[in-house]
Amino acid sequence: MSRSFEGETFGATNKPEISEEHLEDVHASCRLQPEFVHEDAKVEGGSLAGAEAGSGRLTHAVLNNVNLAETRLSGVRLVDVSGSSLEGSNADWRGAHMRRVLFSGCRFTGLILSEAKFEEVTFRDCKLDYVNFRFAELNRVSFEDCVLTEADFQGARCEFSSFYSCRMEATDFSKAELEGVDLRGSELRLAGGVEALKGTVVSTSQVIDLAIPLAQAAGISVLD
C-alpha cells in the first residue's frame, strides 16, 4: 500500500509481475546448488530449513508455506516474487537484492538482511522482530501491520518508504539516512535518539508521544 503526502508518494507502488498460468510446480528440497536459478516457479509447502546457497536467483515466482528457517542465502536475488506464510527465522540473507517483492503473513524473526537492497518491496502482516537491516538500502518499501520490535536499521539508507500500523518497540534508526519516510499510524517507541527521525513524516498524535524524548534531545528538562 502506497501513501501520499503533499504530492509525494511513499511506499511500494508496483506489485510483483507474475503470470500464474506460466508457473511450474517445484517441490521444496533440502539441497540448493550455489548460484541456483529458478524462474516461473511455484513452491507450495515443504522445507528448505538450513539450506546454504550463495548468489542464487528467483524470478517470477510464488512461494507459499515454505520453511526457510536458518537458511544461508547470502546475496540471493529476488525479482517479481510473492511469498506468503513463509518461515524464515534466524536465516542469513545478507547482501540480498529484492525488487518488486511481496511478503505476506511471514515470520522472519532474527533474519539478517544487512547490506541488502530493496526496491518496490512490501512486507504485510509480517513478524520482523530482531531483523538486522543494518546498512541496507530501502527504496519505496512498504511495511504494513508488521511487528518491528528491536529491528535494527542502523546506518541504513531509507527513501520514500512507509511504515503503517506497525509495532516499533525499540526499533533503532541510529545513524540511518531517512528521506521521505512515512511513519504515520505506527506505534513509535524507538531506541536511540529521536534525532534519527529527521526526514520522516509523523502524525500529530505521534508528536505528542515523542514530546518528552524530543525535549530531552533539545536539552530541555521535563519535571512535574
C-alpha positions as CSV (number, residue, x, y, z in Angstrom):
1,M,0.0,0.0,0.0
2,S,1.5,3.4,-1.0
3,R,0.6,6.6,0.8
4,S,0.7,10.2,-0.2
5,F,1.7,13.5,1.5
6,E,1.9,16.9,-0.2
7,G,2.0,15.3,-3.7
8,E,4.7,12.8,-2.8
9,T,4.1,9.0,-2.7
10,F,5.6,6.8,-0.1
11,G,5.9,3.0,-0.1
12,A,5.8,0.4,-2.9
13,T,3.9,1.4,-6.0
14,N,4.4,-1.7,-8.1
15,K,3.4,-5.3,-7.4
16,P,5.3,-8.4,-8.5
17,E,4.8,-9.1,-12.2
18,I,3.8,-12.8,-12.2
19,S,1.8,-14.8,-14.7
20,E,0.2,-17.6,-12.7
21,E,-0.6,-19.6,-15.7
22,H,3.0,-19.9,-16.7
23,L,4.3,-21.2,-13.4
24,E,5.6,-24.7,-12.9
25,D,5.2,-26.6,-9.6
26,V,8.6,-27.0,-7.9
27,H,9.0,-29.3,-4.9
28,A,11.0,-27.8,-2.0
29,S,14.3,-29.6,-1.5
30,C,16.8,-29.6,1.3
31,R,19.6,-29.0,-1.2
32,L,20.1,-25.9,-3.2
33,Q,23.1,-25.5,-5.6
34,P,25.2,-22.4,-5.3
35,E,24.2,-19.8,-7.9
36,F,20.9,-21.5,-8.4
37,V,18.3,-20.0,-10.8
38,H,14.6,-20.7,-10.7
39,E,12.2,-18.8,-13.0
40,D,8.4,-19.1,-13.3
41,A,8.2,-21.4,-10.3
42,K,5.5,-22.1,-7.8
43,V,6.5,-23.8,-4.5
44,E,3.8,-24.9,-2.1
45,G,4.8,-26.3,1.3
46,G,7.9,-28.2,2.1
47,S,11.1,-27.3,3.9
48,L,14.5,-25.8,2.9
49,A,15.4,-25.2,6.5
50,G,19.2,-24.8,7.0
51,A,19.9,-24.8,3.3
52,E,23.1,-23.0,2.1
53,A,23.5,-21.5,-1.4
54,G,25.2,-18.2,-2.3
55,S,24.2,-15.8,-5.1
56,G,21.0,-17.7,-6.2
57,R,18.2,-16.0,-8.1
58,L,14.5,-16.5,-8.0
59,T,12.4,-14.7,-10.7
60,H,8.6,-14.6,-11.4
61,A,7.8,-17.0,-8.6
62,V,5.3,-17.8,-5.9
63,L,6.2,-19.4,-2.6
64,N,3.6,-20.4,0.0
65,N,4.0,-22.0,3.4
66,V,7.7,-22.9,2.8
67,N,10.1,-23.3,5.7
68,L,13.3,-21.2,5.1
69,A,14.4,-21.1,8.7
70,E,18.2,-20.8,9.3
71,T,18.9,-20.8,5.5
72,R,22.2,-19.2,4.4
73,L,21.4,-17.4,1.1
74,S,23.9,-14.6,1.1
75,G,23.5,-12.4,-2.0
76,V,20.2,-14.0,-3.1
77,R,18.3,-12.1,-5.7
78,L,14.5,-12.0,-5.8
79,V,12.7,-10.3,-8.6
80,D,8.9,-10.4,-9.1
81,V,8.3,-12.8,-6.2
82,S,5.3,-13.3,-3.9
83,G,5.9,-15.1,-0.6
84,S,3.1,-16.0,1.9
85,S,3.2,-17.8,5.2
86,L,7.0,-18.3,5.0
87,E,9.1,-19.3,8.0
88,G,12.5,-17.5,7.7
89,S,13.5,-17.1,11.3
90,N,17.2,-16.8,12.1
91,A,18.1,-17.0,8.4
92,D,21.1,-15.1,6.9
93,W,20.3,-13.3,3.6
94,R,22.8,-10.6,4.0
95,G,23.5,-8.7,0.7
96,A,20.2,-9.8,-0.8
97,H,18.7,-7.8,-3.7
98,M,14.9,-7.7,-3.9
99,R,12.8,-5.9,-6.5
100,R,9.0,-6.0,-6.8
101,V,8.6,-8.5,-4.0
102,L,5.6,-9.1,-1.7
103,F,5.9,-10.9,1.7
104,S,2.6,-11.6,3.4
105,G,2.0,-13.3,6.8
106,C,5.6,-14.3,7.1
107,R,7.7,-14.9,10.2
108,F,11.2,-13.5,9.8
109,T,12.3,-13.2,13.5
110,G,16.1,-12.6,13.7
111,L,16.6,-12.6,9.9
112,I,19.9,-11.0,8.8
113,L,19.3,-8.6,5.9
114,S,22.3,-6.3,6.4
115,E,23.7,-4.5,3.3
116,A,20.6,-5.8,1.4
117,K,19.0,-3.7,-1.4
118,F,15.2,-3.4,-1.6
119,E,13.2,-1.7,-4.3
120,E,9.4,-1.8,-4.5
121,V,9.1,-4.3,-1.7
122,T,6.1,-4.9,0.6
123,F,6.1,-6.6,4.0
124,R,2.5,-7.2,5.0
125,D,1.5,-8.6,8.4
126,C,5.0,-10.0,9.0
127,K,6.9,-10.6,12.1
128,L,10.2,-8.7,11.7
129,D,11.3,-8.6,15.3
130,Y,15.1,-8.5,15.8
131,V,15.6,-8.3,12.0
132,N,19.0,-6.9,11.0
133,F,18.6,-4.2,8.3
134,R,22.0,-2.6,9.1
135,F,23.4,-0.6,6.2
136,A,20.6,-1.8,3.9
137,E,19.3,0.4,1.1
138,L,15.5,0.7,1.0
139,N,13.8,2.5,-1.8
140,R,9.9,2.5,-1.9
141,V,9.4,-0.2,0.7
142,S,6.1,-0.7,2.5
143,F,5.8,-2.1,6.0
144,E,2.1,-2.8,6.8
145,D,0.8,-4.2,10.1
146,C,4.2,-5.6,10.9
147,V,6.0,-6.3,14.2
148,L,9.3,-4.5,14.2
149,T,10.3,-4.9,17.8
150,E,14.1,-4.3,18.2
151,A,14.5,-4.3,14.4
152,D,17.9,-2.7,13.6
153,F,18.1,-0.1,10.8
154,Q,21.4,1.4,12.0
155,G,23.3,3.0,9.2
156,A,20.6,2.1,6.6
157,R,19.5,4.3,3.8
158,C,15.7,4.5,3.6
159,E,13.9,6.6,0.9
160,F,10.2,7.2,0.1
161,S,9.1,4.2,2.2
162,S,6.2,3.8,4.7
163,F,5.6,2.1,8.0
164,Y,1.8,1.8,8.6
165,S,0.1,0.3,11.6
166,C,3.4,-1.3,12.7
167,R,4.6,-2.0,16.2
168,M,8.0,-0.3,16.5
169,E,9.2,-1.1,20.0
170,A,12.9,-0.3,20.5
171,T,13.3,-0.1,16.7
172,D,16.7,1.5,16.0
173,F,17.3,4.1,13.3
174,S,20.6,5.4,14.7
175,K,22.9,6.9,12.0
176,A,20.3,5.9,9.4
177,E,19.7,8.3,6.4
178,L,15.9,8.8,6.1
179,E,14.3,10.7,3.3
180,G,10.6,10.9,2.8
181,V,9.8,8.1,5.3
182,D,6.1,8.0,6.4
183,L,5.7,6.7,10.0
184,R,2.0,7.8,10.4
185,G,-0.2,5.2,12.0
186,S,2.6,3.2,13.7
187,E,3.4,2.8,17.4
188,L,6.7,4.6,17.9
189,R,8.8,3.7,21.0
190,L,12.2,3.8,19.3
191,A,15.6,3.0,20.6
192,G,18.3,5.6,20.3
193,G,17.8,9.3,19.9
194,V,14.8,10.9,18.1
195,E,17.2,13.0,16.0
196,A,17.4,9.9,13.9
197,L,13.8,10.7,12.7
198,K,14.9,13.6,10.6
199,G,13.4,13.2,7.1
200,T,10.2,11.4,8.4
201,V,6.5,12.2,8.3
202,V,4.6,11.7,11.6
203,S,1.1,12.5,12.8
204,T,0.1,15.0,15.5
205,S,-0.6,12.2,18.0
206,Q,2.8,10.7,17.4
207,V,4.5,14.1,18.0
208,I,2.7,14.2,21.4
209,D,4.0,10.7,22.2
210,L,7.5,11.8,21.2
211,A,7.3,15.1,23.1
212,I,9.5,14.0,26.1
213,P,12.3,12.4,24.1
214,L,12.2,15.4,21.7
215,A,12.5,17.8,24.6
216,Q,15.4,15.7,26.1
217,A,17.2,15.8,22.7
218,A,16.9,19.6,22.8
219,G,18.4,19.7,26.3
220,I,15.1,20.6,28.0
221,S,14.4,19.0,31.4
222,V,10.8,17.9,31.9
223,L,9.8,17.9,35.5
224,D,6.4,17.7,37.2
